[in-house]
């Protein structure tokens, strides 16, 4: 409550002075610093950026620092897919074969359920489980349909987003994290875990060498830029935007992250990411008066428990929720 009271006071103060950009005022900097002081003890190093949809005020802390995105980079893959749909190069009802050799480990809705050959899914259903379940088989299938990592990055550059790079499939990322001899397919991973069972114990351990690799990194501000481009219709059409954000509203992972401390029933459309000492969550939060804000929270180098990392993200989200909502109330 002490942090919440601090945020409330800062919000009222900033609103009373009608500051043009909170993040550029001493009050805005104090908000970021206050949140960071609490969150860092829970999750190593943290960076975040948030902006009200249609507003000018940005709150960021370590916003220009790069972080491993983990599965939050699936938002960029989804954007590239929807751009191809808008261009008529793909359709959401297009059926795609999923063969056993395509199955990846991870949050594996597909590989855990479909153990026999003969699976086909539409692009729409692949998008659904890539986002809502963070399924890596669906992700890498869609990555291929998008044209590969270079094409996803090229799409970001088309939008003017520079501090955001997509370099590998999820199979490659996980395979390199675990030191596997190739992408983390079910076959490769199963054989590795049988011969090296200790690998199963490092899933939640930080890996500083992995984090130091600049591939598949973004800054919080760059992720925020993508979220805003999606919502504004700059990145994809209004129809595709509505489809994607609707899918993100059904995300079932990370219930204790952005959603964790928000009032019950608060609409949140988001995508989580987790690997080693990295815990992330990005998306859109709706305020009680119907206004919305986009938010990206990245963490790294954590030696704390996963619940602590989740709590750090939840603290950021709730503090910014209070800031944007109470700040507007104070202006009235």
N, C-alpha and C positions, 0 to 999 in steps of 0.2 A: 504493500500500500504506500510505502514511503516514495517509491519511484513513481507510482501513479499520481500521487499528490504533487510531486515535482513537475511531472509532465502537464498536469492540469494548470498549475500556476504559470508555467511557461507558455502554454497555449493561450491563456487569457491575456497574458502580457503582450505576446506577439500580435494577437488580434487587435488589441486596444491601440497599438501603435500603427496598425495597418501596414506592416512591413511587406514590401513587394515580393520578397522571397525569403522564407523563414531560414532556409539553410545558409543564407548569406548574412544573417544577422547574428548577433551574439546569442540571442535566444535560441535560434535554430541550432547553432553550434552546441549550446548547452543541452538541448534535447538529445542530439546525437551522442554527446559525451556521457550524459546520464544513462542512456540506454546501454551504451557500450560498457560502462563500468559494471553493470549488473550481469550482462550477457557473457562477457569475456570469462568470468569465473566459472561459467557453466560449460563453455564450449571453445576453449582455446582462443583462436583469433576469429573475429567476426567482421563482416562487412554487410551493409544493407543500403538500399535506396528505395524511396517511395515517393509517389506523386499522385495527387488527386486527379482523376480523369477530368480533363478540361480546365484544370487549374495550372498555375504557374509555380507554385511552391514545391520545392524538392527538399526532402530530408535525406541526408546520406551520411554514412560514416564508413571510412575506408572504401568509398564508392569507386575510386579509380584503381584499387588494388585487384589483381587477378586472383581468382579462386578456381579450383577444380569444380566443374559443374556437376559431375556425376549425372544422374538421370534427369536433372532439370534441362539438360541440353535437348531433351526430346521435344521441348516446345519449339526449338528451331527446326527440328526435323518435321514436325507437324506443320509448321508454317510453310516449309518448302513443298510439302505434299499438297497443301491446300492451294498454293500458288499454281502448281501444275494442274490441279483440278480447274481452277479459274481459267487457265489457258486452254482447256480442252484436251490436255495431254494425258490426263487420268480421269477416272470417274469414281465416285464413292461406292457405286454398286459393282465395280469391276472385281471379279473373283480372282484370287491368287492362290496358287498351290503352295502348301507348306509341307515340305518333305522331312523325314526324320533327321537327316543330316543338317537341317537348318535350325534344329532346336538348341537353344542356349540356356545356360543356367541363370540363376538370379531369381527375382520375383517371377516365378515361372507358371503363369496360368495355363499356358499352352502345353509345355513339356511335361507338366505334372498330370495333365488331364488326358491328352491325346497321345497314347503310346503306340498306336498302330498307324501304318501308312493310310493315305486317303483323305487328308484334311484340306479343305478349301475355305478361305474366309474372304469377305469383301474388304476393300480398302477401308470402308467406314468401320467395320468391326476390328480391323487391325489397329486403327487409330484409337478406338475405344479402349482396348486392353493395353496398348502402349502407354496411354495416359493414366487410366484409372487404376490399373494393376501394375504399371511399370514393367510390363512383360518385355523381356529382351529379345525373344524370338520375333515378336511383332515389330519391335523397333528396328532390328537389323533388316527385316524384310522391307519395311518402309524406307529405310535408308537406301536400299538398293533401288527402289522405285523412284526415289528423289534424285537419283543420279550419283549417289555416294557422298562421302564427307565433303569433298571439294565443292560439289554442287550446292550443298547446304550452306557452306561458308560463302560461296559466291552470291547466294541469295541474300545473305546478311549484308554483304558489301553493297548490293544493289539498293538496300534500304538505308545505306549510309552508316551502318553499324560496324565499327572497326575493332573495338576491344572485345572481340567475341570470335572464337575459332572452334570449328568442328573438324577433327582430324581422323577419328577412328570410329569403327563400329563399337557397339557395346561389348561384343564378343572379344574384340581386340583389347579394349580397355580392361576388362576383367581378367583376360588372359595375362596381360602384362602385370597387373596388380598382384596376381598370385604366382607369377613366374612360370606359367604354363608353357608348353612347347608350341602353342598356337592359340587361336581364338577359343574362347571358353564354351565350346559346344558341349552338349551333354556327354558325348563319347569321350572327348579329351579330358574334361573335368572329372568324370567318374574314374577314369583310369588314374589320373593324378592323385585324387583323394584316397584311392585305395593304397597306392604306393607311398603317399606322403600324407597320412591322416592329420598331421600337425597343421596342414593348410586350413583345415576347418576351424581352427581356433583363432585365426588372424583376421576374420571377416570384419570385426569391429575395431581392430587396432590401427592406430595412425601409421602411415607409411610416408615419411618425409621425402624419400627419394621419389616416390610416385607423385606427391604434391608439387615437387619442384619441377617436374616435367611440364613445360608450358602448353602442351597439347590439350585440347578440349577444356580450355580455361575461358573465363569471361570475367569482367568486372560487374559489380552490382548495378552500376549505372548503365552499362551496355545491355544487361538483361532487362532492366527497366525500360530502356529505349525500345527493345523488341516488344515488350508487353504493350507499350503505348501505341506502337505502330500497328500491332494486331487490332487493338480496340478501335483505333481511329479509322480503320479501313485502308490505311496506307500500305500495309504489308499484304493483305488479302482482301477479297471482296467482303461486303457486309454479310452476305449469305454464308460465306466460309467462316468469317469471324464468329457469327452466331453459332455455327456448328461446333467450332473448336472450343469456344468458351463454355458451351453447354456440356461438352464432353468433360472439360476440366472441372465443372461443377459436380461431377459424379466421382471424382478421385477418392479412392478408398485407402490409400496409403497416407501415413503421416497425420493421423487425426490429432496428435498432441503437438503438432508444430504450429503453423499459422492459425489453425482453429483452436489450439489448446486452451487459451485463456479468453477467447472472445465470448460474448454473451451467447447463450444457447440459441441456435437457430439462425445465427448470422450467416448469410450467403457467402461462400468462399469458393472460387474457382481456381484451382492451383495444380502444380506439379512438383513433386518432391524429388530429392536425389540423395543417395547414401552410398558411401564406400569408404572403408577404413575409418579414419578420424574426420571424415567429411559428412556433414549433415546440412542439407539445403532445403529451401522451399520458396517457390515463386508463384505469383498469381495476382488475383483480384479479390478485394474485400469490399463488401457493401455496408455502408453506414446506415443507422436507423432512419435517416431522412431520405434514403434512396441514392445519395451520392456514393461514388465508388472511388477506391484508390488502388493503383497498381503497386506491388511491393516485391522486392527480391531480397532474400536473406541468405547469405552464404557463410559457412563456417569451415574451419580447417584446423589441423594440428591438435585435435582434441584428444586428451587422455581421460576424459570424463566418461561416465556411462551414457548410453544412448538416451535414457530419459532426461538426463541433464542437458544434453545437446538439444533435444526437443524443447525443453523448457526455455532455453536461451532464445530459440526462434519464436516461441510463444510470447515471451516477454517483449521482444521487439514488435511483434504484430499488435499486441494489445496496447502498448505504449503509443504507437503510431495511430491506431484506431482512436484512442482517446484524444490524441493531439489534433487530428484532422476534424473530428466531430466537435470537440469542445471549443476548438479555435473558431469554428464557424458559428457556434452558438454564442460565443462572446462578442462576435461582430454584430449580432442582431439587436 
